[in-house]
Amino acid sequence: MQHCAINVALYGATRYWAMTERGSAALRRGANTLTIGPSALTWDGEALTIGINERTAPFATRLRGQIRVRPHALTNQSFALDTESLHRWHPLAPCATVDVMMENPAQRWTGRGYLDCNDGDIPLERSFLNWHWSRAALADGTAILYDVVPHSGPATSLALHINHAGAIATFPAPPAVALPPTRWRIARATRADAGLAQVRQTLEDTPFYARSLLETNLLGETVIAVHESLSLTRFGRPWVQAMLPFCMPRVAGRR
């Protein structure tokens, strides 16, 4: 609770990024609400409403608006990412409709979305070297791939198909595909039918993390997938840690 933040990233002609860290004085929680500083999340039983009131970094401009996530169904199954179950992942709403209504910048759209959560008992970098994750909307649901490489022991590979009703089924993991590394030389990889996948756009390119759009083939469909690659080896380097406050400033109090 001493280190909480709302992270917002908007990509377009202008890129907006906000991730201000706050302490427990700025945190308020209820059965259906979570407030961190001036931003808040509220669940009404049908939709999650995210009220955004943040300042961007490293150059401070106001980022204000509202996002509504309307799940088609909720799941109750979580997955261990390591052999000791110290790290867990839960695809809460694999299929959802998302309404974005931003005041500043003035942007509005509706599209298909996704909501998940991770939790763990120890820092990620103590358990893992890296991971690659992707999610693609299919005609009848969502396909999710998760490949995790630990410090020791076997790698974990998940390939899930989740339909619009929230039913989860595994399928054989497709062949691995190496993707071009980022400008920061972060390795990227995925899995795809017949090895057919390519990077359409790199959205986030940092010293330890990359978020990309892929054109890929899964379960017989050609789809666009949101993809991430995380290097926890790079994350733990002192020079990377020294850079984090520039994109993740800390604010004291309830502001």
Kinemage of the C-alpha trace (Angstrom):
@kinemage 1
@onewidth
@group {chain A} dominant
@subgroup {mainchain}
@vectorlist {calphas} color= white
{ca met a 1} P 0.000 0.000 0.000
{ca gln a 2} L 3.035 2.280 0.289
{ca his a 3} L 3.639 2.040 -3.464
{ca cys a 4} L 0.427 2.400 -5.500
{ca ala a 5} L -0.251 4.039 -8.846
{ca ile a 6} L -2.689 4.380 -11.711
{ca asn a 7} L -0.863 3.727 -14.994
{ca val a 8} L -2.379 5.248 -18.146
{ca ala a 9} L -0.854 5.000 -21.626
{ca leu a 10} L -2.470 6.540 -24.723
{ca tyr a 11} L -0.903 5.964 -28.134
{ca gly a 12} L -1.528 8.039 -31.219
{ca ala a 13} L -0.051 11.053 -32.989
{ca thr a 14} L 0.866 12.227 -29.480
{ca arg a 15} L 1.842 9.731 -26.785
{ca tyr a 16} L 0.574 10.202 -23.223
{ca trp a 17} L 1.973 8.374 -20.205
{ca ala a 18} L 1.101 8.726 -16.505
{ca met a 19} L 2.263 6.587 -13.583
{ca thr a 20} L 2.584 8.602 -10.385
{ca glu a 21} L 3.449 6.584 -7.311
{ca arg a 22} L 1.700 7.429 -4.047
{ca gly a 23} L 1.721 6.142 -0.479
{ca ser a 24} L -1.006 4.722 1.741
{ca ala a 25} L -2.329 8.190 2.654
{ca ala a 26} L -3.581 8.494 -0.947
{ca leu a 27} L -5.235 5.056 -0.963
{ca arg a 28} L -8.868 4.383 -0.084
{ca arg a 29} L -10.577 1.028 -0.595
{ca gly a 30} L -14.108 -0.254 -0.338
{ca ala a 31} L -15.968 -3.378 -1.420
{ca asn a 32} L -16.603 -1.878 -4.871
{ca thr a 33} L -14.207 1.058 -5.058
{ca leu a 34} L -10.491 1.743 -5.234
{ca thr a 35} L -9.216 5.328 -5.032
{ca ile a 36} L -5.573 6.274 -5.558
{ca gly a 37} L -4.991 9.996 -5.289
{ca pro a 38} L -7.359 11.885 -7.617
{ca ser a 39} L -8.243 8.799 -9.718
{ca ala a 40} L -10.723 6.075 -8.819
{ca leu a 41} L -12.117 2.725 -9.984
{ca thr a 42} L -15.724 1.715 -9.257
{ca trp a 43} L -17.482 -1.598 -9.909
{ca asp a 44} L -21.301 -1.501 -10.149
{ca gly a 45} L -21.885 -5.199 -10.797
{ca glu a 46} L -21.930 -4.791 -14.575
{ca ala a 47} L -19.082 -2.462 -15.473
{ca leu a 48} L -15.799 -1.178 -14.087
{ca thr a 49} L -15.633 2.622 -14.362
{ca ile a 50} L -12.145 4.115 -14.222
{ca gly a 51} L -12.041 7.842 -13.527
{ca ile a 52} L -8.662 9.223 -14.595
{ca asn a 53} L -7.248 12.471 -13.218
{ca glu a 54} L -3.472 12.274 -13.572
{ca arg a 55} L -0.439 14.210 -14.753
{ca thr a 56} L 1.830 12.824 -17.435
{ca ala a 57} L 5.563 12.180 -17.080
{ca pro a 58} L 8.261 13.225 -17.651
{ca phe a 59} L 6.527 16.437 -18.839
{ca ala a 60} L 3.525 17.276 -16.664
{ca thr a 61} L 0.279 17.771 -18.561
{ca arg a 62} L -3.214 16.940 -17.325
{ca leu a 63} L -4.651 13.564 -18.340
{ca arg a 64} L -8.354 13.424 -17.548
{ca gly a 65} L -11.252 11.206 -18.624
{ca gln a 66} L -13.211 8.037 -18.021
{ca ile a 67} L -12.964 4.420 -19.171
{ca arg a 68} L -15.752 1.870 -18.810
{ca val a 69} L -14.905 -1.824 -19.024
{ca arg a 70} L -17.995 -3.973 -19.601
{ca pro a 71} L -17.080 -7.671 -19.258
{ca his a 72} L -18.953 -10.191 -21.375
{ca ala a 73} L -18.267 -12.654 -18.544
{ca leu a 74} L -16.021 -12.978 -15.495
{ca thr a 75} L -13.780 -15.953 -14.799
{ca asn a 76} L -12.890 -17.424 -11.411
{ca gln a 77} L -9.764 -19.368 -12.375
{ca ser a 78} L -6.213 -18.203 -11.741
{ca phe a 79} L -2.947 -19.737 -12.943
{ca ala a 80} L 0.395 -20.186 -11.184
{ca leu a 81} L 3.302 -18.771 -13.164
{ca asp a 82} L 5.950 -20.683 -11.201
{ca thr a 83} L 6.292 -24.155 -9.708
{ca glu a 84} L 5.890 -22.869 -6.122
{ca ser a 85} L 2.766 -20.776 -6.898
{ca leu a 86} L 4.461 -17.644 -5.589
{ca his a 87} L 3.195 -15.706 -8.606
{ca arg a 88} L -0.331 -15.910 -9.951
{ca trp a 89} L -2.222 -14.561 -12.936
{ca his a 90} L -5.989 -14.239 -13.289
{ca pro a 91} L -7.686 -13.351 -16.607
{ca leu a 92} L -10.651 -11.659 -14.927
{ca ala a 93} L -12.517 -10.455 -18.014
{ca pro a 94} L -10.921 -12.004 -21.103
{ca cys a 95} L -13.640 -10.579 -23.370
{ca ala a 96} L -14.996 -7.095 -22.740
{ca thr a 97} L -16.288 -3.970 -24.413
{ca val a 98} L -14.345 -0.833 -23.502
{ca asp a 99} L -15.670 2.723 -23.811
{ca val a 100} L -12.970 5.417 -23.711
{ca met a 101} L -14.164 8.976 -23.037
{ca met a 102} L -11.199 11.296 -22.557
{ca glu a 103} L -11.611 14.999 -21.843
{ca asn a 104} L -7.925 15.866 -22.042
{ca pro a 105} L -6.821 14.918 -24.621
{ca ala a 106} L -10.233 14.935 -26.321
{ca gln a 107} L -10.606 11.366 -27.566
{ca arg a 108} L -13.517 8.935 -27.706
{ca trp a 109} L -13.849 5.398 -28.971
{ca thr a 110} L -15.376 2.000 -28.224
{ca gly a 111} L -13.631 -1.296 -28.854
{ca arg a 112} L -12.869 -4.788 -27.638
{ca gly a 113} L -10.908 -5.029 -24.418
{ca tyr a 114} L -9.505 -7.216 -21.695
{ca leu a 115} L -8.894 -7.111 -17.931
{ca asp a 116} L -6.537 -9.271 -15.881
{ca cys a 117} L -4.490 -9.117 -12.688
{ca asn a 118} L -1.215 -10.464 -11.334
{ca asp a 119} L -0.215 -10.923 -7.724
{ca gly a 120} L 2.771 -12.442 -5.990
{ca asp a 121} L 4.536 -13.040 -2.707
{ca ile a 122} L 8.063 -11.970 -3.733
{ca pro a 123} L 9.453 -9.544 -6.344
{ca leu a 124} L 9.182 -10.769 -9.934
{ca glu a 125} L 12.910 -10.347 -10.605
{ca arg a 126} L 13.735 -12.856 -7.876
{ca ser a 127} L 11.794 -15.577 -9.697
{ca phe a 128} L 11.948 -14.893 -13.442
{ca leu a 129} L 14.424 -14.020 -16.163
{ca asn a 130} L 11.808 -12.911 -18.676
{ca trp a 131} L 8.358 -13.508 -20.101
{ca his a 132} L 6.373 -12.999 -23.281
{ca trp a 133} L 2.594 -12.557 -23.172
{ca ser a 134} L -0.026 -11.818 -25.796
{ca arg a 135} L -3.789 -11.524 -26.110
{ca ala a 136} L -5.803 -11.588 -29.328
{ca ala a 137} L -9.538 -11.134 -29.849
{ca leu a 138} L -11.060 -14.004 -31.846
{ca ala a 139} L -14.455 -14.325 -33.511
{ca asp a 140} L -15.660 -16.513 -30.639
{ca gly a 141} L -13.621 -15.153 -27.725
{ca thr a 142} L -9.995 -14.539 -26.810
{ca ala a 143} L -6.670 -16.359 -27.215
{ca ile a 144} L -3.971 -15.757 -24.609
{ca leu a 145} L -0.365 -16.961 -24.713
{ca tyr a 146} L 1.995 -16.774 -21.723
{ca asp a 147} L 5.627 -17.983 -21.820
{ca val a 148} L 7.607 -17.509 -18.607
{ca val a 149} L 11.301 -18.314 -18.118
{ca pro a 150} L 12.305 -18.745 -14.435
{ca his a 151} L 15.776 -18.458 -12.889
{ca ser a 152} L 15.750 -22.218 -12.423
{ca gly a 153} L 13.512 -25.083 -13.402
{ca pro a 154} L 11.365 -25.549 -16.489
{ca ala a 155} L 9.747 -22.729 -18.422
{ca thr a 156} L 5.981 -22.283 -18.149
{ca ser a 157} L 3.909 -22.078 -21.310
{ca leu a 158} L 0.164 -21.367 -21.317
{ca ala a 159} L -2.102 -21.334 -24.369
{ca leu a 160} L -5.717 -20.529 -23.515
{ca his a 161} L -8.912 -20.043 -25.462
{ca ile a 162} L -11.669 -18.284 -23.506
{ca asn a 163} L -15.085 -17.834 -25.090
{ca his a 164} L -17.536 -14.979 -24.572
{ca ala a 165} L -19.259 -16.908 -21.773
{ca gly a 166} L -15.986 -17.132 -19.820
{ca ala a 167} L -15.327 -20.856 -20.392
{ca ile a 168} L -11.572 -21.521 -20.334
{ca ala a 169} L -9.960 -24.235 -22.470
{ca thr a 170} L -6.299 -24.978 -23.121
{ca phe a 171} L -4.985 -25.719 -26.595
{ca pro a 172} L -1.600 -27.033 -27.807
{ca ala a 173} L 0.912 -24.196 -27.775
{ca pro a 174} L 1.720 -23.222 -31.371
{ca pro a 175} L 5.321 -23.167 -32.621
{ca ala a 176} L 7.623 -20.500 -31.181
{ca val a 177} L 8.408 -17.477 -33.347
{ca ala a 178} L 11.362 -15.136 -32.796
{ca leu a 179} L 10.490 -11.477 -33.407
{ca pro a 180} L 12.894 -8.592 -34.071
{ca pro a 181} L 14.386 -7.147 -30.869
{ca thr a 182} L 13.553 -3.594 -29.827
{ca arg a 183} L 15.826 -0.577 -30.084
{ca trp a 184} L 16.845 -1.311 -26.483
{ca arg a 185} L 17.718 -4.871 -27.609
{ca ile a 186} L 14.903 -6.491 -25.634
{ca ala a 187} L 14.288 -9.928 -27.108
{ca arg a 188} L 10.750 -10.523 -28.364
{ca ala a 189} L 9.103 -13.852 -29.107
{ca thr a 190} L 5.633 -15.320 -29.502
{ca arg a 191} L 3.835 -18.431 -30.734
{ca ala a 192} L 1.733 -18.692 -33.874
{ca asp a 193} L 0.160 -21.179 -36.259
{ca ala a 194} L 2.784 -22.245 -38.817
{ca gly a 195} L 5.159 -19.704 -37.275
{ca leu a 196} L 3.337 -16.807 -38.955
{ca ala a 197} L 3.677 -13.638 -36.853
{ca gln a 198} L 5.174 -10.203 -37.358
{ca val a 199} L 5.444 -6.929 -35.447
{ca arg a 200} L 2.950 -4.370 -36.775
{ca gln a 201} L 3.849 -1.571 -34.348
{ca thr a 202} L 5.969 -1.082 -31.237
{ca leu a 203} L 3.919 0.931 -28.756
{ca glu a 204} L 6.229 0.912 -25.734
{ca asp a 205} L 9.999 0.578 -26.044
{ca thr a 206} L 11.856 0.814 -22.734
{ca pro a 207} L 15.125 -0.627 -21.387
{ca phe a 208} L 13.297 -3.591 -19.811
{ca tyr a 209} L 9.797 -3.778 -21.328
{ca ala a 210} L 8.196 -3.674 -24.769
{ca arg a 211} L 4.525 -3.510 -25.753
{ca ser a 212} L 3.733 -4.254 -29.379
{ca leu a 213} L 0.948 -4.976 -31.839
{ca leu a 214} L 1.422 -8.216 -33.758
{ca glu a 215} L -0.220 -9.561 -36.857
{ca thr a 216} L -0.396 -13.244 -36.080
{ca asn a 217} L -2.256 -16.486 -36.719
{ca leu a 218} L -3.970 -18.357 -33.879
{ca leu a 219} L -6.549 -21.148 -33.938
{ca gly a 220} L -7.018 -20.752 -37.669
{ca glu a 221} L -7.616 -16.973 -37.621
{ca thr a 222} L -5.444 -14.067 -38.732
{ca val a 223} L -5.644 -11.596 -35.847
{ca ile a 224} L -4.046 -8.519 -34.282
{ca ala a 225} L -2.586 -9.286 -30.863
{ca val a 226} L -1.401 -7.034 -28.052
{ca his a 227} L 1.993 -8.409 -27.022
{ca glu a 228} L 4.459 -7.707 -24.232
{ca ser a 229} L 8.022 -8.759 -23.549
{ca leu a 230} L 9.515 -8.226 -20.099
{ca ser a 231} L 13.205 -8.631 -19.247
{ca leu a 232} L 13.522 -8.872 -15.476
{ca thr a 233} L 17.284 -9.346 -15.798
{ca arg a 234} L 17.465 -5.894 -17.368
{ca phe a 235} L 14.931 -4.474 -14.885
{ca gly a 236} L 17.235 -5.305 -11.975
{ca arg a 237} L 20.223 -3.423 -13.380
{ca pro a 238} L 21.154 -0.367 -11.254
{ca trp a 239} L 21.191 1.984 -14.244
{ca val a 240} L 17.644 0.965 -15.143
{ca gln a 241} L 16.450 1.435 -11.562
{ca ala a 242} L 17.971 4.919 -11.569
{ca met a 243} L 15.872 5.849 -14.620
{ca leu a 244} L 12.503 4.798 -13.188
{ca pro a 245} L 11.713 7.987 -11.174
{ca phe a 246} L 11.708 10.064 -14.370
{ca cys a 247} L 8.686 8.148 -15.713
{ca met a 248} L 7.266 7.172 -12.325
{ca pro a 249} L 7.539 10.199 -9.988
{ca arg a 250} L 6.447 9.854 -6.372
{ca val a 251} L 3.963 12.229 -4.736
{ca ala a 252} L 3.427 12.471 -0.980
{ca gly a 253} L 0.005 12.858 0.622
{ca arg a 254} L -3.452 12.519 -0.978
{ca arg a 255} L -2.886 14.626 -4.105
